């Protein structure tokens, strides 16, 4: 909260200017870091706006820690990876003039960039051999689909024979599965260690470079069961190791050669991910975090490791409430201790240099979208080395303050409140709901939610609640909505709303609700089952779980977990948890926002909800973004992101601010579970 005893801060805030929606394109966001082995240089993948192309791009830049950045590549760079000697940097980039990708090599001595392996799709998990002579990677080796030949009337049809044939952000998957390959850096010669019968992820080398470990699955897509395999790095027959079956997002070796991996035993959402030690090929892996009731955080593309080794300890990241903190776990006794915390600290990436005992971190907080910091591995004292968004320091930032709610016999519900007015003053309030359901709102600042800053400057209070089902509060809390989806979250949201009204932080009849994905589902749900909301904005939301089961790329895996079975096994639960069942109860004017290329919650969900609302004669507007995927509001066209933010603000002003508190009502639960 702002302190009356800090006049310099007050003076600064008085001089600050308001954020505008168009400021989105001014932000530069560090997404990945790769620290050179000797700790002298940091490679940074920076996300920035390309306004001429109307899109986001990622650039590769180098920093020596003095503040200045030297840009190397602007062609959607990704997955930077230093050679063991630190003299070369491998990374992935878009091949100019092609839909495919290439692995590029930057050489420090000559500062030259060369294409090492062109013509790749779905490339990830770059890993240097211990001697630096070879580079392993995962990729589908067919090139991106070409345009139809001259004279052809259309592209050939796609034949589908198994689940997992499409994925969000890509669409229909290429025929080839991802394979484990190795390229000899000196010659560019590529050899494949796996074939098209298996989809590969998470490779790592043995300490002597003779063997590779990886996770493989016969299926494709997301949340498929994987097994662990080993293969001779020179080529040969692969061998399954361990009886493990589950997901695997990372494998790695400790300095003494022991094998570790990260993953989860049970597929789907609301499941605990953890760190495992595999002491022997034939035994069950050991859960190193068995007494730690939080979910491990790591990149499933190989860009951020799940673990950094500190002799007798391992450094890892996990979500705590909405933050992401770093912890250490003792390999001897299993004791977990906090390493880097903070009331709004979110660790977005890390990379260590063992030779110097240093680590590079991407940290964001309530005032920053993210900057690169350096620290010692043994003691966390982060020193910021970048200043990517100095201009934003002049803008007034609404700070997310922690807030909790409790009802008798219920778990405490935690979240964050952005305050645009003092308690006791009537005004509008927005309940903004996150996706998942096993995601969580962060207290750190994000440029993708500038509509919040605009609304706060207009006097809105905005509640970012993490209801049951959210990550960061323990496994029981995260799993509690399963089998009663919608009902559990409704209880938490209405409890929070009751408390806000009681404490003078919300005015009955001037409350709006919005959200994306699971947040869009809950927007549809709450506006149908209560009349307490003056307006709703549903983005990429769910209306009908039965149709989502058959059309979403995750439907056959995720939906039965959330609802307790398939549509034919528990049809009553699908009906009970679908907003369509309660559509006659909607009174709030509703804005529907959806990307037409959404594979997670296909646009048919909003089409069903729009048709149902129109048939009931309700006020509804449906905005379709032609090139938008499920997360277009984060990674889609800049013009679409600006358009959706403007529409959200205008809809809420029109149907909440301009109407006033005359819509006050009481909760109406239409049906029980």
SEDRENTOR-671442 format. One line per 10 residues: their letters; for each residue x, y, z of C-alpha. Coordinates in Angstrom, 1 decimal, always signed. Layout:
residues N
A) X Y Z ~ ...
This chain:
residues 673
XXXXXXXXXX) +0.0 +0.0 +0.0 ~ +1.1 +3.6 -0.5 ~ +2.6 +5.2 +2.6 ~ +1.8 +8.7 +3.7 ~ +5.2 +8.8 +5.2 ~ +7.0 +8.7 +1.9 ~ +6.7 +12.2 +0.3 ~ +9.2 +11.5 -2.4 ~ +7.1 +8.5 -3.6 ~ +4.0 +10.6 -3.5
XXXXXXXXXX) +5.6 +13.3 -5.5 ~ +6.7 +10.7 -8.1 ~ +3.2 +9.2 -8.3 ~ +1.7 +12.7 -8.7 ~ +3.9 +13.3 -11.7 ~ +3.3 +9.8 -13.2 ~ +1.3 +9.4 -16.3 ~ -1.4 +6.9 -16.9 ~ -0.8 +3.7 -18.9 ~ -2.6 +3.6 -22.3
XXXXXXXXXX) -3.6 +0.4 -24.1 ~ -1.3 +1.4 -27.0 ~ +1.7 +1.2 -24.6 ~ +1.6 -2.6 -25.1 ~ +3.9 -2.3 -28.1 ~ +6.5 -0.4 -26.1 ~ +7.4 -3.2 -23.7 ~ +10.4 -5.5 -24.1 ~ +10.1 -8.7 -22.1 ~ +13.0 -11.1 -21.3
XXXXXXXXXX) +11.7 -14.7 -21.7 ~ +14.8 -16.9 -21.5 ~ +18.4 -16.6 -20.3 ~ +21.5 -18.7 -21.0 ~ +24.6 -17.9 -19.0 ~ +28.0 -18.6 -20.5 ~ +30.0 -21.3 -18.7 ~ +32.5 -18.8 -17.3 ~ +29.7 -16.4 -16.2 ~ +30.9 -13.4 -18.3
XXXXXXXXXX) +28.1 -13.2 -20.9 ~ +24.4 -13.7 -20.8 ~ +22.4 -14.6 -23.9 ~ +18.8 -13.3 -23.5 ~ +15.8 -14.0 -25.6 ~ +13.7 -10.8 -25.6 ~ +10.1 -10.6 -26.7 ~ +9.3 -7.3 -28.4 ~ +6.7 -5.8 -30.7 ~ +7.3 -5.7 -34.5
XXXXXXXXXX) +4.7 -3.0 -35.3 ~ +5.3 -3.1 -39.0 ~ +4.6 -6.8 -39.2 ~ +1.7 -6.5 -36.6 ~ +3.1 -9.2 -34.4 ~ +5.4 -10.1 -31.5 ~ +8.9 -11.4 -32.3 ~ +11.8 -12.7 -30.2 ~ +15.3 -11.4 -30.6 ~ +18.6 -12.9 -29.3
XXXXXXXXXX) +20.8 -10.4 -27.5 ~ +24.0 -10.6 -25.4 ~ +24.8 -8.7 -22.2 ~ +28.2 -8.5 -20.4 ~ +26.4 -7.4 -17.3 ~ +27.2 -3.7 -17.8 ~ +23.7 -2.9 -19.0 ~ +24.0 -2.6 -22.8 ~ +22.6 -5.3 -25.1 ~ +24.1 -6.4 -28.3
XXXXXXXXXX) +21.4 -7.9 -30.6 ~ +22.5 -10.9 -32.7 ~ +19.4 -12.2 -34.4 ~ +15.9 -10.8 -34.9 ~ +14.4 -13.8 -36.7 ~ +12.2 -15.2 -33.8 ~ +15.2 -16.6 -31.9 ~ +14.7 -19.2 -29.3 ~ +16.4 -21.8 -27.0 ~ +19.9 -20.3 -26.8
XXXXXXXXXX) +22.5 -22.8 -25.6 ~ +26.2 -22.2 -24.9 ~ +28.9 -24.7 -25.8 ~ +30.9 -26.2 -22.9 ~ +33.9 -23.9 -23.7 ~ +31.6 -20.8 -24.0 ~ +33.0 -19.9 -27.4 ~ +29.9 -20.8 -29.4 ~ +26.2 -20.2 -29.0 ~ +23.6 -22.4 -30.6
XXXXXXXXXX) +20.0 -21.3 -30.9 ~ +16.8 -21.8 -33.0 ~ +15.6 -19.2 -35.4 ~ +13.0 -18.8 -38.2 ~ +14.6 -19.4 -41.6 ~ +14.0 -16.2 -43.7 ~ +11.5 -16.8 -46.5 ~ +10.4 -20.1 -45.1 ~ +7.9 -21.5 -42.7 ~ +10.5 -23.8 -41.2
XXXXXXXXXX) +13.2 -23.2 -38.6 ~ +17.0 -23.6 -38.5 ~ +19.6 -24.2 -35.8 ~ +22.1 -21.4 -36.0 ~ +25.6 -21.1 -34.5 ~ +27.1 -17.9 -33.3 ~ +30.9 -17.9 -32.9 ~ +32.3 -15.5 -30.3 ~ +35.7 -15.1 -31.9 ~ +34.5 -14.0 -35.3
XXXXXXXXXX) +31.0 -12.9 -34.2 ~ +29.7 -14.8 -37.3 ~ +26.3 -16.5 -37.5 ~ +25.9 -19.6 -39.6 ~ +23.0 -22.0 -40.3 ~ +23.9 -25.4 -38.8 ~ +20.8 -27.4 -39.5 ~ +18.1 -25.8 -41.8 ~ +14.7 -27.2 -42.7 ~ +13.3 -28.2 -39.3
XXXXXXXXXX) +9.9 -28.1 -37.7 ~ +9.0 -28.3 -34.0 ~ +12.7 -28.0 -33.0 ~ +13.6 -27.8 -29.3 ~ +15.8 -29.2 -26.5 ~ +19.3 -28.1 -27.8 ~ +22.0 -29.9 -25.8 ~ +25.8 -29.8 -26.4 ~ +27.8 -32.9 -26.0 ~ +30.3 -32.7 -23.0
XXXXXXXXXX) +33.3 -32.2 -25.4 ~ +31.5 -29.6 -27.5 ~ +31.9 -31.4 -30.8 ~ +28.2 -32.3 -31.3 ~ +24.8 -30.8 -30.6 ~ +21.7 -32.9 -29.8 ~ +18.2 -31.6 -30.7 ~ +14.6 -32.7 -31.0 ~ +12.8 -31.9 -34.2 ~ +10.4 -33.2 -36.9
XXXXXXXXXX) +12.6 -33.5 -40.0 ~ +10.1 -32.8 -42.7 ~ +9.9 -29.2 -43.8 ~ +6.8 -27.1 -43.2 ~ +3.9 -27.7 -45.6 ~ +4.4 -26.1 -49.0 ~ +1.8 -24.3 -51.0 ~ -0.2 -26.4 -53.6 ~ +1.6 -26.9 -56.8 ~ +0.6 -24.8 -59.8
XXXXXXXXXX) -2.6 -26.1 -61.3 ~ -3.7 -28.1 -58.2 ~ -7.2 -27.1 -57.1 ~ -6.4 -27.4 -53.4 ~ -4.2 -29.0 -50.7 ~ -4.5 -32.7 -50.3 ~ -6.7 -34.0 -47.5 ~ -5.3 -35.0 -44.1 ~ -5.9 -38.6 -43.0 ~ -6.3 -39.0 -39.3
XXXXXXXXXX) -6.1 -42.4 -37.6 ~ -5.2 -41.5 -33.9 ~ -5.8 -39.0 -31.2 ~ -3.3 -36.2 -30.8 ~ -3.4 -35.1 -34.4 ~ -3.7 -31.4 -33.6 ~ -2.2 -29.1 -31.1 ~ -2.8 -25.5 -30.0 ~ -0.6 -23.0 -31.7 ~ +0.2 -25.3 -34.6
XXXXXXXXXX) -3.0 -26.8 -35.8 ~ -2.7 -30.2 -37.6 ~ +0.5 -31.8 -36.6 ~ +3.0 -32.8 -39.4 ~ +3.0 -36.5 -40.3 ~ +6.5 -36.9 -38.9 ~ +7.0 -37.3 -35.1 ~ +9.7 -35.5 -33.3 ~ +13.0 -37.4 -33.4 ~ +16.2 -37.2 -31.4
XXXXXXXXXX) +19.1 -36.1 -33.6 ~ +22.7 -35.2 -33.3 ~ +24.6 -32.8 -35.5 ~ +28.5 -32.8 -35.7 ~ +29.3 -29.1 -35.5 ~ +32.4 -29.2 -37.6 ~ +30.8 -30.8 -40.6 ~ +27.0 -30.3 -40.2 ~ +26.4 -34.0 -40.6 ~ +23.2 -35.1 -38.9
XXXXXXXXXX) +22.3 -38.6 -37.6 ~ +19.0 -39.6 -36.1 ~ +19.0 -41.8 -33.0 ~ +15.2 -42.5 -33.1 ~ +12.7 -43.1 -35.8 ~ +9.2 -42.0 -36.7 ~ +7.5 -44.6 -34.5 ~ +8.2 -42.6 -31.4 ~ +7.7 -38.9 -30.4 ~ +10.7 -37.7 -28.4
XXXXXXXXXX) +11.3 -35.0 -25.8 ~ +13.6 -34.1 -22.9 ~ +17.0 -35.5 -24.0 ~ +20.3 -35.3 -22.0 ~ +23.9 -36.6 -22.4 ~ +25.8 -38.9 -20.1 ~ +28.9 -37.3 -18.6 ~ +31.3 -39.0 -21.0 ~ +29.1 -38.3 -24.0 ~ +28.6 -41.9 -24.9
XXXXXXXXXX) +24.9 -42.3 -24.1 ~ +21.8 -40.2 -24.4 ~ +18.7 -40.4 -22.2 ~ +15.3 -39.2 -23.4 ~ +11.5 -39.6 -22.9 ~ +9.6 -41.2 -25.7 ~ +5.9 -41.9 -26.4 ~ +4.0 -43.7 -29.1 ~ +1.3 -41.1 -28.9 ~ +1.5 -37.4 -29.8
XXXXXXXXXX) +0.1 -34.1 -28.6 ~ +0.0 -33.2 -25.0 ~ -0.3 -35.2 -21.8 ~ +0.6 -38.6 -23.3 ~ +2.3 -41.3 -21.3 ~ +6.0 -41.3 -21.8 ~ +8.7 -43.8 -20.9 ~ +12.4 -43.3 -20.3 ~ +14.9 -44.7 -22.8 ~ +18.7 -44.7 -23.4
XXXXXXXXXX) +20.5 -45.0 -26.7 ~ +24.2 -45.0 -27.7 ~ +25.1 -41.5 -28.9 ~ +26.8 -43.0 -31.9 ~ +23.5 -44.8 -32.9 ~ +22.1 -48.2 -32.2 ~ +19.2 -49.9 -30.4 ~ +17.4 -47.9 -27.8 ~ +16.6 -49.5 -24.4 ~ +13.8 -48.7 -22.0
XXXXXXXXXX) +15.1 -47.8 -18.5 ~ +13.0 -47.7 -15.4 ~ +9.4 -48.9 -15.1 ~ +8.3 -45.2 -15.2 ~ +5.1 -44.2 -17.1 ~ +4.0 -40.6 -16.9 ~ +4.9 -37.2 -18.3 ~ +8.6 -36.1 -18.5 ~ +9.5 -32.5 -19.1 ~ +13.2 -32.5 -18.3
XXXXXXXXXX) +16.1 -34.9 -17.8 ~ +19.6 -34.1 -16.5 ~ +22.8 -35.4 -14.9 ~ +24.3 -34.3 -11.6 ~ +28.1 -33.7 -11.5 ~ +28.6 -37.2 -10.2 ~ +26.6 -38.8 -13.1 ~ +23.3 -39.6 -11.4 ~ +20.2 -39.2 -13.5 ~ +17.3 -36.9 -12.5
XXXXXXXXXX) +14.1 -36.0 -14.3 ~ +11.0 -33.9 -13.8 ~ +7.4 -34.9 -14.5 ~ +4.2 -36.2 -13.1 ~ +2.8 -39.7 -12.7 ~ -0.8 -38.9 -13.5 ~ -1.8 -37.2 -16.8 ~ -3.9 -34.1 -17.2 ~ -4.6 -30.9 -15.2 ~ -4.5 -30.4 -11.5
XXXXXXXXXX) -1.7 -32.9 -11.0 ~ +1.5 -32.5 -9.0 ~ +4.8 -32.3 -10.9 ~ +7.9 -33.1 -9.1 ~ +11.6 -33.9 -9.3 ~ +12.8 -37.5 -9.4 ~ +16.1 -39.4 -9.0 ~ +16.6 -42.6 -10.9 ~ +19.2 -44.5 -8.8 ~ +19.2 -47.6 -11.0
XXXXXXXXXX) +17.7 -48.5 -14.4 ~ +15.5 -51.3 -13.0 ~ +13.9 -49.5 -10.0 ~ +11.1 -47.0 -9.4 ~ +12.3 -43.4 -9.4 ~ +12.6 -41.6 -6.0 ~ +10.4 -38.5 -5.5 ~ +12.9 -36.0 -4.1 ~ +10.1 -33.6 -3.1 ~ +7.7 -36.1 -1.5
XXXXXXXXXX) +7.2 -33.8 +1.5 ~ +7.0 -30.6 -0.4 ~ +3.3 -29.8 -1.3 ~ +3.9 -27.5 -4.3 ~ +4.2 -28.1 -8.0 ~ +7.6 -28.0 -9.7 ~ +7.9 -25.3 -12.4 ~ +10.1 -25.8 -15.5 ~ +10.0 -25.4 -19.3 ~ +8.8 -28.3 -21.3
XXXXXXXXXX) +10.7 -27.0 -24.3 ~ +14.1 -27.4 -22.7 ~ +14.7 -23.7 -22.3 ~ +14.7 -23.5 -18.5 ~ +16.1 -26.5 -16.5 ~ +14.0 -28.1 -13.8 ~ +17.1 -28.3 -11.6 ~ +20.5 -26.7 -11.0 ~ +23.0 -28.8 -9.1 ~ +24.8 -27.4 -6.1
XXXXXXXXXX) +27.0 -30.2 -4.9 ~ +24.8 -31.7 -2.1 ~ +21.7 -29.7 -3.0 ~ +19.5 -29.0 -6.0 ~ +18.0 -25.7 -6.8 ~ +14.5 -25.7 -8.3 ~ +11.5 -23.4 -8.8 ~ +7.9 -23.9 -7.6 ~ +4.8 -21.7 -7.4 ~ +3.9 -20.3 -4.0
XXXXXXXXXX) +0.4 -18.6 -4.2 ~ +0.8 -16.5 -7.3 ~ +4.5 -16.1 -7.0 ~ +7.3 -18.4 -8.4 ~ +10.1 -18.9 -5.9 ~ +13.3 -20.8 -5.8 ~ +14.1 -23.5 -3.3 ~ +16.9 -25.9 -2.5 ~ +16.4 -29.6 -1.6 ~ +19.1 -31.6 +0.2
XXXXXXXXXX) +20.1 -34.8 -1.6 ~ +21.1 -36.3 +1.7 ~ +18.1 -35.6 +3.9 ~ +15.4 -34.2 +1.5 ~ +15.0 -31.0 +3.4 ~ +13.5 -28.2 +1.3 ~ +14.5 -24.6 +2.1 ~ +13.6 -21.3 +0.4 ~ +16.4 -19.8 -1.7 ~ +14.8 -16.7 -3.3
XXXXXXXXXX) +11.4 -15.4 -2.3 ~ +9.5 -12.1 -2.3 ~ +5.9 -11.0 -1.8 ~ +5.5 -10.4 -5.6 ~ +8.5 -12.2 -7.0 ~ +8.0 -14.3 -10.1 ~ +11.0 -16.2 -11.5 ~ +10.5 -16.6 -15.2 ~ +13.8 -18.2 -16.2 ~ +17.2 -19.3 -14.9
XXXXXXXXXX) +20.6 -20.5 -16.1 ~ +23.7 -21.3 -14.1 ~ +27.4 -21.2 -14.7 ~ +29.0 -23.9 -12.6 ~ +32.5 -22.8 -13.1 ~ +31.9 -19.4 -11.4 ~ +29.1 -20.3 -9.1 ~ +26.8 -17.7 -10.6 ~ +23.3 -17.8 -11.9 ~ +21.2 -15.6 -14.3
XXXXXXXXXX) +17.6 -15.1 -13.5 ~ +14.6 -13.4 -15.2 ~ +12.6 -11.8 -12.3 ~ +9.4 -9.9 -12.5 ~ +7.4 -8.3 -9.6 ~ +4.6 -5.8 -8.9 ~ +6.5 -3.0 -10.7 ~ +8.3 -4.8 -13.4 ~ +7.4 -7.0 -16.4 ~ +10.8 -8.7 -16.0
XXXXXXXXXX) +14.5 -7.9 -16.0 ~ +17.6 -10.1 -16.0 ~ +19.5 -10.4 -12.7 ~ +22.7 -12.1 -11.6 ~ +23.3 -13.8 -8.3 ~ +25.6 -16.2 -6.6 ~ +24.5 -19.8 -6.5 ~ +25.2 -20.2 -2.8 ~ +23.4 -17.0 -1.6 ~ +20.6 -15.3 -3.4
XXXXXXXXXX) +21.5 -11.6 -3.7 ~ +20.1 -10.7 -7.2 ~ +21.7 -7.7 -9.0 ~ +19.8 -6.4 -11.9 ~ +21.8 -6.1 -15.1 ~ +19.2 -5.0 -17.7 ~ +16.8 -2.0 -17.9 ~ +14.6 -3.0 -20.8 ~ +11.6 -0.8 -19.8 ~ +12.9 +2.3 -18.2
XXXXXXXXXX) +10.2 +4.4 -19.8 ~ +7.5 +2.5 -17.8 ~ +8.9 +3.9 -14.5 ~ +7.2 +7.1 -15.3 ~ +3.8 +5.5 -15.5 ~ +1.5 +5.0 -12.6 ~ +1.1 +1.2 -11.8 ~ -1.7 -0.3 -9.9 ~ -0.1 -2.7 -7.4 ~ -1.7 -6.0 -6.7
XXXXXXXXXX) -2.2 -6.4 -2.9 ~ -2.7 -9.7 -1.3 ~ -6.2 -10.4 +0.1 ~ -7.8 -13.5 +1.7 ~ -11.3 -14.7 +2.4 ~ -12.5 -17.5 +4.6 ~ -15.9 -19.1 +5.4 ~ -16.6 -21.5 +8.3 ~ -15.4 -25.0 +7.5 ~ -13.8 -23.9 +4.3
XXXXXXXXXX) -10.2 -23.5 +3.1 ~ -8.9 -19.9 +3.0 ~ -9.1 -18.4 -0.5 ~ -6.4 -16.1 -1.5 ~ -5.9 -13.6 -4.3 ~ -4.9 -10.1 -5.2 ~ -6.7 -6.8 -5.3 ~ -5.9 -3.8 -7.5 ~ -7.5 -0.8 -5.9 ~ -8.7 +2.2 -7.8
XXXXXXXXXX) -10.6 +3.8 -4.9 ~ -10.7 +3.8 -1.1 ~ -13.0 +1.4 +0.9 ~ -16.4 +2.8 +1.5 ~ -16.6 +4.7 -1.8 ~ -19.2 +3.4 -4.3 ~ -17.8 +2.4 -7.7 ~ -17.3 -0.4 -10.2 ~ -15.5 -3.7 -9.5 ~ -14.2 -6.3 -11.9
XXXXXXXXXX) -13.8 -10.0 -11.0 ~ -11.1 -11.2 -13.4 ~ -10.8 -15.0 -13.5 ~ -7.7 -17.0 -14.6 ~ -7.6 -20.0 -16.8 ~ -6.6 -23.6 -16.1 ~ -8.3 -24.3 -13.7 ~ -4.8 -25.1 -12.3 ~ -3.2 -21.8 -13.2 ~ -2.9 -18.8 -10.8
XXXXXXXXXX) -2.9 -15.1 -11.0 ~ +0.5 -13.5 -10.4 ~ +1.1 -10.4 -8.4 ~ +3.7 -9.3 -10.9 ~ +3.1 -6.6 -13.5 ~ +2.1 -7.8 -17.0 ~ +1.8 -5.6 -20.1 ~ -0.9 -8.0 -21.5 ~ -3.4 -6.8 -18.9 ~ -3.2 -3.0 -19.5
XXXXXXXXXX) -7.0 -2.8 -19.5 ~ -6.6 -3.3 -15.7 ~ -4.4 -0.2 -15.4 ~ -6.9 +1.8 -17.5 ~ -9.8 +0.7 -15.3 ~ -7.9 +1.3 -12.0 ~ -7.2 +4.8 -13.2 ~ -11.0 +5.2 -13.7 ~ -11.7 +4.1 -10.1 ~ -12.3 +0.4 -10.6
XXXXXXXXXX) -11.3 -2.2 -8.0 ~ -10.1 -5.4 -9.7 ~ -10.1 -8.8 -7.9 ~ -7.7 -11.4 -9.1 ~ -8.8 -14.4 -7.0 ~ -7.1 -17.8 -7.0 ~ -10.0 -20.1 -6.1 ~ -9.8 -23.8 -5.3 ~ -8.2 -25.5 -8.3 ~ -5.4 -22.9 -8.5
XXXXXXXXXX) -1.8 -23.9 -8.4 ~ +0.5 -22.7 -5.6 ~ -1.6 -23.7 -2.6 ~ -1.0 -27.4 -2.3 ~ -2.2 -30.5 -4.1 ~ -5.5 -30.9 -2.1 ~ -6.4 -27.3 -2.9 ~ -5.6 -27.8 -6.6 ~ -7.5 -31.0 -7.0 ~ -10.6 -30.1 -4.9
XXXXXXXXXX) -12.8 -29.0 -7.9 ~ -12.4 -32.2 -9.8 ~ -15.7 -34.0 -10.2 ~ -17.7 -30.8 -9.3 ~ -16.3 -28.3 -11.7 ~ -18.0 -24.9 -11.6 ~ -19.7 -25.5 -8.2 ~ -16.5 -25.3 -6.2 ~ -15.2 -22.1 -7.9 ~ -18.7 -20.5 -7.7
XXXXXXXXXX) -18.6 -20.9 -3.9 ~ -15.2 -19.2 -3.7 ~ -16.1 -16.3 -6.0 ~ -19.4 -15.5 -4.3 ~ -17.7 -15.7 -0.9 ~ -15.1 -13.2 -2.1 ~ -17.7 -10.9 -3.6 ~ -19.8 -11.0 -0.4 ~ -16.7 -10.0 +1.6 ~ -15.8 -7.1 -0.8
XXXXXXXXXX) -19.3 -5.7 -0.6 ~ -19.3 -6.0 +3.2 ~ -16.0 -4.2 +3.5 ~ -17.0 -1.4 +1.1 ~ -14.7 -2.5 -1.7 ~ -17.4 -3.5 -4.1 ~ -20.8 -1.9 -4.8 ~ -23.7 -4.3 -5.3 ~ -25.0 -3.9 -8.9 ~ -21.7 -2.5 -10.2
XXXXXXXXXX) -19.7 -5.7 -10.4 ~ -18.5 -7.2 -13.7 ~ -16.9 -10.6 -14.4 ~ -14.5 -11.6 -17.1 ~ -12.0 -14.3 -17.9 ~ -10.3 -16.4 -20.6 ~ -10.3 -20.2 -21.1 ~ -11.4 -21.6 -17.8 ~ -12.1 -18.0 -16.8 ~ -14.4 -17.7 -19.8
XXXXXXXXXX) -16.2 -20.9 -18.7 ~ -16.6 -19.4 -15.2 ~ -17.9 -16.1 -16.7 ~ -20.5 -18.0 -18.6 ~ -21.3 -20.1 -15.5 ~ -21.6 -17.2 -13.0 ~ -23.7 -15.0 -15.3 ~ -26.0 -17.9 -15.8 ~ -26.3 -19.0 -12.2 ~ -26.4 -15.6 -10.4
XXXXXXXXXX) -27.8 -12.2 -11.2 ~ -25.1 -10.3 -9.3 ~ -23.1 -9.3 -12.3 ~ -23.9 -6.2 -14.3 ~ -21.8 -7.3 -17.3 ~ -19.7 -10.2 -18.5 ~ -16.8 -10.7 -20.9 ~ -16.1 -14.3 -21.9 ~ -12.9 -15.0 -23.8 ~ -12.2 -18.4 -25.3
XXXXXXXXXX) -14.8 -19.8 -22.9 ~ -16.6 -23.2 -22.5 ~ -20.3 -23.5 -22.8 ~ -20.8 -27.3 -23.4 ~ -18.4 -29.9 -21.9 ~ -19.8 -32.7 -24.1 ~ -18.9 -31.0 -27.4 ~ -15.6 -29.8 -26.0 ~ -14.6 -33.4 -25.1 ~ -14.8 -34.3 -28.8
XXXXXXXXXX) -13.3 -31.1 -30.4 ~ -10.5 -29.8 -28.1 ~ -7.0 -31.1 -28.6 ~ -6.9 -31.8 -24.9 ~ -10.5 -32.9 -24.6 ~ -10.1 -36.7 -24.4 ~ -7.5 -36.4 -21.6 ~ -8.3 -33.3 -19.6 ~ -12.1 -33.2 -19.6 ~ -12.7 -36.7 -18.1
XXXXXXXXXX) -10.2 -35.8 -15.3 ~ -12.1 -32.6 -14.5 ~ -15.6 -34.1 -14.7 ~ -14.9 -37.6 -13.3 ~ -15.3 -39.6 -16.5 ~ -16.3 -39.5 -20.2 ~ -19.6 -38.2 -21.5 ~ -21.1 -41.7 -21.7 ~ -19.8 -42.6 -18.2 ~ -21.1 -39.5 -16.3
XXXXXXXXXX) -23.6 -37.7 -18.7 ~ -25.3 -36.1 -15.7 ~ -22.1 -34.5 -14.6 ~ -21.4 -33.1 -18.1 ~ -24.8 -31.5 -18.1 ~ -24.6 -30.2 -14.5 ~ -21.2 -28.5 -15.2 ~ -22.1 -27.0 -18.6 ~ -23.2 -23.3 -18.6 ~ -25.7 -24.2 -21.4
XXXXXXXXXX) -27.9 -26.0 -18.8 ~ -28.5 -22.7 -17.0 ~ -28.5 -20.2 -19.9 ~ -32.1 -19.0 -19.1 ~ -30.7 -17.4 -16.0 ~ -28.4 -15.0 -17.8 ~ -29.3 -11.3 -17.4 ~ -25.8 -9.7 -17.8 ~ -24.9 -8.1 -21.2 ~ -22.2 -10.4 -22.5
XXXXXXXXXX) -19.2 -9.8 -24.7 ~ -17.9 -12.9 -26.3 ~ -14.3 -12.9 -27.6 ~ -12.7 -15.9 -29.4 ~ -9.9 -16.7 -31.8 ~ -11.0 -18.7 -34.9 ~ -7.9 -20.9 -34.8 ~ -8.4 -21.9 -31.1 ~ -7.6 -25.6 -30.7 ~ -7.9 -25.6 -26.9
XXXXXXXXXX) -11.5 -24.4 -26.7 ~ -12.6 -24.3 -30.3 ~ -14.7 -21.3 -31.4 ~ -17.8 -23.5 -31.5 ~ -18.0 -23.1 -27.8 ~ -18.7 -19.4 -28.1 ~ -20.9 -20.0 -31.1 ~ -23.1 -22.3 -28.9 ~ -23.2 -19.7 -26.1 ~ -24.0 -16.9 -28.6
XXXXXXXXXX) -26.8 -18.8 -30.2 ~ -28.3 -19.7 -26.8 ~ -28.2 -16.1 -25.5 ~ -29.7 -14.7 -28.7 ~ -32.5 -17.3 -28.6 ~ -33.2 -16.1 -25.0 ~ -33.2 -12.5 -26.2 ~ -30.2 -11.4 -24.2 ~ -27.8 -8.6 -25.0 ~ -24.7 -10.2 -26.5
XXXXXXXXXX) -21.9 -9.3 -28.9 ~ -19.6 -11.8 -30.5 ~ -16.1 -10.8 -31.7 ~ -14.2 -13.3 -33.8 ~ -10.4 -12.9 -34.5 ~ -9.7 -14.7 -37.7 ~ -6.0 -15.6 -37.1 ~ -6.3 -15.9 -33.3 ~ -5.4 -19.0 -31.3 ~ -6.3 -19.8 -27.7
XXXXXXXXXX) -3.8 -17.3 -26.4 ~ -4.1 -14.6 -29.1 ~ -4.4 -12.0 -26.3 ~ -0.8 -12.8 -25.4 ~ +0.9 -13.9 -28.7 ~ -1.5 -12.9 -31.5 ~ -1.5 -10.0 -33.8 ~ -0.7 -6.7 -32.0 ~ -3.7 -5.1 -33.6 ~ -6.0 -7.9 -32.3
XXXXXXXXXX) -4.6 -7.5 -28.8 ~ -5.2 -3.7 -28.8 ~ -8.6 -4.2 -30.3 ~ -9.7 -6.8 -27.6 ~ -8.4 -4.5 -24.8 ~ -10.3 -1.6 -26.2 ~ -13.5 -3.6 -26.5 ~ -13.2 -4.9 -22.9 ~ -12.8 -1.4 -21.5 ~ -15.7 +0.1 -23.6
XXXXXXXXXX) -18.0 -2.8 -22.8 ~ -17.5 -2.4 -19.0 ~ -17.8 +1.3 -19.1 ~ -21.1 +1.1 -21.1 ~ -22.7 -1.6 -19.1 ~ -21.4 -0.9 -15.6 ~ -20.1 +2.7 -15.2 ~ -22.8 +4.3 -17.3 ~ -25.6 +2.2 -15.7 ~ -24.7 +2.6 -12.1
XXXXXXXXXX) -25.8 +0.5 -9.1 ~ -29.4 +0.0 -10.1 ~ -28.8 -3.6 -11.1 ~ -28.3 -4.8 -7.5 ~ -29.5 -8.3 -7.0 ~ -29.1 -11.4 -4.9 ~ -27.6 -14.8 -5.6 ~ -29.8 -17.2 -7.4 ~ -28.5 -20.8 -7.5 ~ -30.7 -22.5 -10.0
XXX) -29.9 -26.1 -9.5 ~ -27.9 -28.1 -7.0 ~ -25.1 -30.5 -8.0
